[in-house]
Amino acid sequence: MALTSGWSVVGDPAEFGPGEEFLLARAATNLPLLIALSAFRRSGGGGTPPLFGWWTDPGGTVGGAFVRPSFGPLLLGDMPVEAAAALPGYLDGAPHAWEGRSDLAEAFASGCPGRVVGPRLRLYRLEALRPCSVPDGFARPAAPTDHDLLDRWYEAVTRGHGTLGAVAGRLAAGDLYVWETGGRVVAVAGHGPRFGSAVRLDLIYTTNEHRGRGYATALVAAVTRSLLAAGATEIVHVATPASSATYQGLGYQLVADYVTFSRSA
């Protein structure tokens, strides 16, 4: 339904133009929504019917958006707190879960009671890449020969909920990198798809026996340099508060905290 102000909610991504334009204009802080929208278009649907919406202020300016994918939680993009608080009243039913910036997720919960599940995460954005110490070894793009190892690591990172064939697809896309030392791969880091000049780091993992030696930090720095060289100007990463020192040491600055809510029974 179209409104002159407030929320406009549609089920067809082809009708989501105003919301998508808003997300693309602020891609760095809305990458999960853009990735979900892109994935839905590639898959053609399935699961719960998706919803897409944008919020328009009384002056007619689009100032917020959300995406409810076919699978997973409803994703709250940038928006005013009052828009998040009003959103539950425009939906066709309460979502089983939702995630977004902490203040927005909590405002949504005022109209759809729920509880925080999982860890609080933090979004960091690169200000300027800083030098770091370089451990033994070197960074390189992941190769098909790394598939089996990275597939096991991916399952460890996702706790067994990884998408079938995800590593093979990412190897083909060329968005995974590894740190190799002494002929052995000890860490992996990657990045998601790029939207405009914005891209998000992900899948950063080091085996337990190789942690604390600086491999992942050096690899993240190498991936960041590669993205900058390729023209990305907004590089972000989501991590736990415990990782703050590592990313801030590389020049990533805190943007906001993010949480996931699950609906109360």
C-alpha positions in Angstrom: 0.0 0.0 0.0 1.3 3.4 -0.9 1.2 6.3 1.7 2.1 9.9 1.4 4.0 9.5 4.7 4.7 6.6 7.0 5.4 3.1 5.8 4.8 1.7 2.3 4.9 -2.1 2.3 5.1 -4.3 -0.9 5.6 -8.0 -1.6 7.3 -7.6 -5.0 10.9 -6.4 -5.1 10.1 -4.8 -8.5 7.9 -2.3 -6.5 10.6 -1.6 -3.9 12.3 1.1 -6.0 12.2 4.0 -3.4 13.4 1.7 -0.7 16.2 0.2 -2.8 17.4 3.7 -3.8 17.6 4.7 -0.2 19.6 1.6 0.7 22.0 2.0 -2.1 22.6 5.7 -1.1 23.6 4.5 2.4 25.0 1.1 1.4 27.7 0.8 4.0 25.2 0.6 6.9 22.6 -1.3 4.9 24.6 -4.1 3.2 22.7 -7.0 4.9 19.4 -5.7 3.3 21.0 -5.3 -0.1 22.6 -8.7 0.0 19.2 -10.3 1.0 17.4 -8.4 -1.8 20.0 -9.6 -4.3 19.8 -13.2 -3.0 16.0 -13.2 -3.3 16.2 -12.0 -6.9 18.7 -14.8 -7.8 16.8 -17.6 -6.1 13.3 -16.6 -7.2 11.7 -17.0 -3.8 10.6 -19.9 -1.7 9.9 -20.0 2.0 7.9 -17.3 3.7 6.6 -14.6 1.2 9.0 -11.7 1.5 8.1 -8.1 2.4 9.9 -4.9 1.5 9.1 -1.4 2.8 10.2 2.1 2.9 9.4 4.9 5.3 8.6 8.4 4.1 8.7 11.5 6.3 5.9 14.1 6.3 8.0 16.1 3.8 7.9 13.3 1.3 11.5 12.2 1.7 12.3 8.5 2.0 14.2 8.1 5.3 14.2 4.4 6.1 13.7 0.8 4.8 13.4 -2.8 5.8 13.6 -6.2 4.1 11.9 -9.3 5.4 13.6 -12.1 3.4 12.0 -15.5 2.7 14.3 -17.0 5.3 15.8 -15.5 8.4 14.9 -12.5 10.5 13.4 -9.2 9.3 16.2 -6.8 8.6 15.9 -3.2 9.8 17.8 -0.7 7.8 18.6 2.8 8.7 15.5 4.7 9.8 14.3 7.0 12.6 13.5 5.4 15.9 9.8 6.4 15.5 9.6 4.6 12.2 10.9 1.4 13.7 8.4 1.7 16.6 5.5 2.1 14.1 6.6 -0.7 11.7 4.9 -3.7 13.4 1.5 -2.1 12.8 2.1 -2.2 9.0 3.1 -5.9 8.7 1.0 -8.9 7.8 2.0 -10.6 11.0 4.7 -10.5 13.7 8.1 -11.8 12.4 9.7 -14.6 14.3 12.8 -12.5 14.6 14.3 -9.2 13.6 17.7 -7.6 13.6 19.2 -4.2 13.3 20.9 -1.3 15.1 20.2 -1.7 18.8 18.0 1.3 19.2 15.9 0.4 16.2 15.5 -3.3 17.2 14.4 -2.2 20.7 11.9 0.3 19.3 10.5 -2.4 17.0 10.1 -4.6 20.1 7.8 -1.9 21.7 5.2 -3.0 19.2 6.2 -6.6 18.9 7.6 -8.0 22.2 10.7 -10.1 22.0 14.0 -10.8 23.7 17.6 -10.4 22.6 19.2 -13.6 21.3 22.8 -14.3 20.5 25.6 -11.8 21.0 25.5 -8.1 20.5 27.6 -7.2 17.5 29.4 -4.1 16.4 29.7 -2.5 13.0 33.1 -1.0 12.2 33.9 1.2 9.3 37.4 1.8 7.9 38.6 5.4 8.4 42.2 4.9 7.1 44.1 1.6 7.0 47.0 1.6 9.6 50.1 -0.6 9.3 50.3 -3.7 11.4 53.1 -6.2 12.2 53.4 -8.9 9.7 53.8 -12.5 11.0 55.6 -15.3 9.1 53.9 -16.3 5.9 51.9 -14.4 3.3 48.4 -13.6 2.1 47.0 -15.1 -1.2 43.7 -15.6 -2.9 42.1 -18.9 -2.0 42.4 -21.6 -4.6 40.2 -24.6 -5.5 42.8 -26.8 -3.7 41.7 -25.1 -0.5 38.1 -26.0 -0.9 37.9 -29.0 1.5 39.7 -27.2 4.3 37.7 -24.0 3.9 34.5 -25.9 3.7 35.2 -27.4 7.2 36.1 -24.0 8.5 32.9 -22.5 7.1 30.9 -25.1 8.9 32.7 -24.3 12.1 32.0 -20.5 11.7 28.3 -21.0 10.9 27.9 -23.8 13.5 26.7 -26.2 10.9 24.1 -23.8 9.4 26.2 -22.9 6.3 24.6 -22.9 2.9 25.4 -25.9 0.8 28.0 -25.1 -1.8 28.8 -21.7 -0.3 32.6 -22.1 -0.3 32.6 -23.4 -3.9 30.6 -20.3 -5.0 32.8 -17.9 -3.1 36.0 -19.5 -4.6 34.5 -19.0 -8.0 33.7 -15.4 -7.1 37.2 -14.8 -5.9 36.2 -13.2 -2.6 38.1 -15.5 -0.2 41.7 -15.0 0.9 44.0 -17.2 3.1 47.2 -16.7 5.1 49.7 -19.4 4.4 52.9 -20.2 6.4 55.2 -23.1 6.1 53.1 -24.6 3.4 50.0 -24.6 5.6 46.9 -22.5 5.5 46.2 -21.0 8.9 43.6 -18.3 8.4 40.9 -17.3 6.0 39.1 -13.9 5.4 36.7 -12.8 2.8 34.3 -10.1 1.7 30.7 -10.0 0.5 29.4 -8.6 -2.8 30.1 -4.9 -3.5 27.3 -2.4 -3.8 28.6 0.8 -5.3 31.7 1.6 -3.3 30.6 -0.3 -0.2 31.6 -3.8 0.8 31.7 -5.8 4.1 34.4 -8.2 5.4 33.2 -11.6 6.5 34.2 -15.2 7.2 37.3 -14.3 9.3 38.6 -17.5 10.9 41.8 -18.8 12.4 42.2 -22.3 13.9 42.6 -22.5 17.7 46.2 -23.6 17.6 47.2 -20.6 15.4 45.4 -17.9 17.2 47.2 -15.0 18.9 50.0 -14.9 16.3 48.6 -12.1 14.2 47.7 -14.1 11.1 44.0 -13.0 10.9 44.9 -9.4 11.6 47.6 -9.4 8.8 45.1 -11.1 6.5 42.3 -8.6 7.2 44.8 -5.8 6.4 45.8 -7.5 3.2 42.1 -8.0 2.1 41.4 -4.4 3.0 44.3 -3.2 0.8 43.0 -5.3 -2.0 39.5 -3.8 -1.7 40.9 -0.3 -1.6 43.0 -0.9 -4.7 39.9 -2.2 -6.5 38.1 1.1 -5.8 36.0 0.4 -2.6 35.8 3.4 -0.4 33.5 2.2 2.3 34.7 -1.0 3.9 32.9 -2.3 7.0 33.0 -5.3 9.3 30.7 -6.8 11.9 32.4 -8.3 15.0 31.9 -8.9 18.7 33.0 -6.3 21.2 35.9 -8.5 22.2 37.5 -7.8 18.7 37.3 -4.0 19.1 41.1 -3.5 19.7 42.0 -5.6 16.7 39.9 -3.7 14.2 40.5 -0.3 15.7 44.2 -1.0 15.6 43.8 -1.4 11.8 41.9 1.9 11.4 38.3 0.6 11.7 36.1 2.8 13.8 32.9 1.8 15.7 29.7 2.9 14.0 27.0 1.2 16.1 25.9 -1.8 18.0 23.5 -4.4 16.4 21.3 -7.0 18.0 18.9 -9.8 17.0 15.5 -10.2 18.7 13.3 -13.3 18.8 9.6 -12.9 19.3 8.2 -13.7 22.7 5.9 -16.8 22.7 
